[in-house]
């Protein structure tokens, strides 16, 4: 009659299973089975000595505050400068008009629109 089903013992079908936890790329994604690691307490004696060390370094002139390095391209710098200028112009334009002037201009704009834009009456009346 056709094909016959091959019966296997349950232990044979699981011989090639990889055991152990799931390993993800990148390493440290989830905390270990022990849970979240606790933060170590700071030593008060070391904290008291540190400001003295930093002050001594400043007097000698050993450590100089370095300026942050600008890693932008020339085009990015020009774009940012132009955006700042545009924003300054917009702020200046908005600050030049009072609220009363803005309302007056808006009402003039609405009066110039055709009747097509009027709000239709709804209901009896």
C-alpha positions as a Markdown table, in Angstrom:
| # | Residue | x | y | z |
|---|---|---|---|---|
| 1 | Unk | 0.0 | 0.0 | 0.0 |
| 2 | Unk | 2.2 | 3.1 | -0.6 |
| 3 | Unk | 4.6 | 4.4 | 2.0 |
| 4 | Unk | 5.0 | 3.3 | 5.6 |
| 5 | Unk | 5.6 | 5.6 | 8.5 |
| 6 | Unk | 8.9 | 5.0 | 10.1 |
| 7 | Unk | 8.7 | 4.9 | 13.9 |
| 8 | Unk | 11.6 | 6.2 | 15.9 |
| 9 | Unk | 12.2 | 6.2 | 19.6 |
| 10 | Unk | 11.7 | 9.7 | 21.1 |
| 11 | Unk | 15.4 | 9.8 | 22.2 |
| 12 | Unk | 16.6 | 9.3 | 18.7 |
| 13 | Unk | 14.8 | 12.3 | 17.3 |
| 14 | Unk | 16.4 | 14.7 | 19.8 |
| 15 | Unk | 20.0 | 13.5 | 19.4 |
| 16 | Unk | 21.1 | 16.6 | 17.3 |
| 17 | Unk | 19.6 | 19.3 | 19.5 |
| 18 | Unk | 22.1 | 22.0 | 20.6 |
| 19 | Unk | 21.7 | 22.4 | 24.4 |
| 20 | Unk | 22.5 | 25.5 | 26.4 |
| 21 | Unk | 21.4 | 29.1 | 26.5 |
| 22 | Unk | 20.7 | 31.2 | 23.4 |
| 23 | Unk | 23.8 | 33.1 | 22.4 |
| 24 | Unk | 23.2 | 36.6 | 20.9 |
| 25 | Unk | 25.5 | 38.8 | 19.0 |
| 26 | Unk | 27.0 | 41.8 | 20.8 |
| 27 | Unk | 27.6 | 40.1 | 24.1 |
| 28 | Unk | 26.2 | 41.9 | 27.1 |
| 29 | Unk | 22.5 | 42.5 | 26.2 |
| 30 | Unk | 20.8 | 40.8 | 29.1 |
| 31 | Unk | 21.9 | 40.6 | 32.7 |
| 32 | Unk | 23.3 | 37.3 | 34.0 |
| 33 | Unk | 21.0 | 34.7 | 35.7 |
| 34 | Unk | 22.1 | 36.2 | 39.0 |
| 35 | Unk | 20.1 | 39.4 | 38.3 |
| 36 | Unk | 21.2 | 43.0 | 38.2 |
| 37 | Unk | 24.7 | 43.8 | 39.4 |
| 38 | Unk | 24.9 | 46.1 | 42.4 |
| 39 | Unk | 26.9 | 49.3 | 42.3 |
| 40 | Unk | 30.0 | 49.5 | 44.4 |
| 41 | Unk | 30.1 | 52.0 | 47.2 |
| 42 | Unk | 32.5 | 54.9 | 46.8 |
| 43 | Unk | 35.3 | 55.2 | 49.3 |
| 44 | Unk | 35.0 | 58.5 | 51.2 |
| 45 | Unk | 38.8 | 58.8 | 51.8 |
| 46 | Unk | 39.6 | 58.7 | 48.0 |
| 47 | Unk | 36.9 | 61.3 | 47.3 |
| 48 | Unk | 38.5 | 63.7 | 49.9 |
| 49 | Unk | 41.9 | 63.4 | 48.2 |
| 50 | Unk | 40.8 | 63.9 | 44.6 |
| 51 | Unk | 40.0 | 67.6 | 44.8 |
| 52 | Unk | 43.5 | 68.2 | 46.1 |
| 53 | Unk | 45.1 | 66.3 | 43.3 |
| 54 | Unk | 43.0 | 68.2 | 40.7 |
| 55 | Unk | 43.9 | 71.6 | 42.2 |
| 56 | Unk | 47.6 | 70.7 | 42.2 |
| 57 | Unk | 47.4 | 69.8 | 38.5 |
| 58 | Unk | 45.8 | 73.1 | 37.6 |
| 59 | Unk | 48.6 | 75.1 | 39.3 |
| 60 | Unk | 51.3 | 73.3 | 37.4 |
| 61 | Unk | 49.6 | 73.9 | 34.1 |
| 62 | Unk | 49.8 | 70.2 | 33.2 |
| 63 | Unk | 46.2 | 69.7 | 32.1 |
| 64 | Unk | 44.8 | 72.2 | 29.6 |
| 65 | Unk | 41.1 | 72.2 | 28.8 |
| 66 | Unk | 40.9 | 71.0 | 25.2 |
| 67 | Unk | 38.4 | 72.5 | 22.8 |
| 68 | Unk | 35.9 | 70.0 | 21.4 |
| 69 | Unk | 37.0 | 68.8 | 18.0 |
| 70 | Unk | 34.6 | 69.7 | 15.1 |
| 71 | Unk | 34.2 | 66.7 | 13.0 |
| 72 | Unk | 31.7 | 68.2 | 10.6 |
| 73 | Unk | 32.4 | 68.7 | 6.9 |
| 74 | Unk | 32.6 | 72.1 | 5.3 |
| 75 | Unk | 29.1 | 71.6 | 3.7 |
| 76 | Unk | 27.7 | 70.7 | 7.1 |
| 77 | Unk | 29.2 | 73.8 | 8.7 |
| 78 | Unk | 27.8 | 76.1 | 5.9 |
| 79 | Unk | 24.4 | 74.4 | 6.2 |
| 80 | Unk | 24.3 | 75.0 | 10.0 |
| 81 | Unk | 25.3 | 78.6 | 9.6 |
| 82 | Unk | 22.6 | 79.2 | 7.0 |
| 83 | Unk | 20.0 | 77.5 | 9.2 |
| 84 | Unk | 21.0 | 79.8 | 12.1 |
| 85 | Unk | 20.7 | 82.9 | 9.8 |
| 86 | Unk | 17.3 | 81.8 | 8.5 |
| 87 | Unk | 16.0 | 81.1 | 12.1 |
| 88 | Unk | 17.3 | 84.5 | 13.2 |
| 89 | Unk | 15.4 | 86.2 | 10.3 |
| 90 | Unk | 12.2 | 84.4 | 11.2 |
| 91 | Unk | 12.4 | 85.3 | 14.8 |
| 92 | Unk | 13.1 | 88.9 | 13.9 |
| 93 | Unk | 10.1 | 89.0 | 11.6 |
| 94 | Unk | 7.7 | 87.5 | 14.1 |
| 95 | Unk | 8.9 | 89.8 | 16.9 |
| 96 | Unk | 8.4 | 92.9 | 14.7 |
| 97 | Unk | 4.5 | 92.5 | 14.6 |
| 98 | Unk | 2.3 | 92.9 | 17.6 |
| 99 | Unk | -0.7 | 90.6 | 18.2 |
| 100 | Unk | -3.1 | 93.4 | 17.1 |
| 101 | Unk | -1.3 | 93.7 | 13.7 |
| 102 | Unk | -1.4 | 89.9 | 13.2 |
| 103 | Unk | -5.1 | 89.8 | 13.9 |
| 104 | Unk | -5.8 | 92.7 | 11.5 |
| 105 | Unk | -3.8 | 91.1 | 8.7 |
| 106 | Unk | -5.6 | 87.8 | 9.2 |
| 107 | Unk | -9.0 | 89.5 | 9.1 |
| 108 | Unk | -8.0 | 91.2 | 5.9 |
| 109 | Unk | -7.0 | 87.9 | 4.4 |
| 110 | Unk | -10.3 | 86.3 | 5.4 |
| 111 | Unk | -12.3 | 89.2 | 3.9 |
| 112 | Unk | -10.6 | 88.8 | 0.5 |
| 113 | Unk | -11.6 | 85.1 | 0.3 |
| 114 | Unk | -14.6 | 84.3 | -1.9 |
| 115 | Unk | -18.0 | 83.1 | -0.5 |
| 116 | Unk | -17.0 | 79.6 | -1.5 |
| 117 | Unk | -14.9 | 79.5 | 1.7 |
| 118 | Unk | -17.6 | 80.7 | 4.0 |
| 119 | Unk | -18.9 | 78.3 | 6.7 |
| 120 | Unk | -22.3 | 77.0 | 5.7 |
| 121 | Unk | -25.2 | 77.3 | 8.0 |
| 122 | Unk | -26.4 | 74.0 | 9.5 |
| 123 | Unk | -29.8 | 73.4 | 10.9 |
| 124 | Unk | -33.0 | 75.5 | 10.8 |
| 125 | Unk | -32.8 | 79.1 | 10.3 |
